[in-house]
Amino acid sequence: MGGADFDRAAMLARLEAEEFDLLVVGGGVTGAGVALDAAARGLRTALVERDDFAAGTSSKSSKLVHGGLRYLKDDPRLVREALRERERLRRNAPHLVGIMPFMIPVLTK
């Protein structure tokens, strides 16, 4: 079955007929990322989604990969992890991730 063949009935039959190492439920950004990582590591991976891919929470995302600045005060460990992941994305997919400088106005003292 080619990568561009989106025949739902054929895909469902394939899910029933084949054996997979990993089943990922949810085709949002996290599920798609997990499936991509698993497949890149050689696992036979199936990804299922109730609706169209990225139709739920992922469709409402700002599409920004940030460092979690809002968590800096209460959870610096989470910010450090987010920054490491951001750098990993920039290193692994430079064609998809770029630096976007912006300014945030401070309207109160």
GIFEN-V532451 format. One record per residue. SS is DSSP state (helix for helix, strand for strand, loop for the rest). PSI is psi in radians with two decimals (NA if undefined). Layout:
ss/psi
SS/PSI
SS/PSI
//
This chain:
ss/psi
loop/2.19
loop/2.83
loop/-0.38
loop/0.09
loop/1.86
loop/0.72
loop/1.87
helix/-0.77
helix/-0.74
helix/-0.68
helix/-0.72
helix/-0.70
helix/-0.69
helix/-0.70
helix/-0.66
helix/-0.60
helix/-0.58
loop/2.82
loop/2.39
loop/2.64
loop/-0.53
strand/2.33
strand/2.09
strand/2.16
strand/2.02
loop/2.09
loop/0.47
loop/-2.93
helix/-0.67
helix/-0.85
helix/-0.76
helix/-0.68
helix/-0.74
helix/-0.78
helix/-0.75
helix/-0.81
helix/-0.78
helix/-0.78
helix/-0.67
helix/-0.44
loop/0.05
loop/0.09
loop/2.44
loop/1.91
strand/2.34
strand/2.42
strand/2.18
strand/2.55
loop/2.39
loop/-0.79
loop/-2.77
loop/2.66
loop/2.42
loop/0.54
loop/-0.36
loop/-2.15
helix/-0.69
helix/-0.52
helix/-0.32
helix/0.09
loop/2.66
loop/-0.20
loop/0.26
loop/2.37
loop/1.75
loop/3.11
loop/0.11
loop/0.70
helix/-0.62
helix/-0.32
helix/0.00
loop/-0.74
loop/-0.79
loop/-0.42
loop/1.22
helix/-0.48
helix/-0.71
helix/-0.70
helix/-0.76
helix/-0.75
helix/-0.74
helix/-0.70
helix/-0.68
helix/-0.75
helix/-0.67
helix/-0.76
helix/-0.65
helix/-0.76
helix/-0.77
helix/-0.62
helix/-0.75
helix/-0.44
loop/1.06
loop/-0.36
loop/-0.23
loop/-0.35
loop/2.29
loop/2.83
loop/2.35
loop/1.64
loop/2.49
loop/2.85
loop/2.52
loop/2.07
loop/2.48
loop/1.99
loop/-0.05
loop/2.82
loop/NA
//
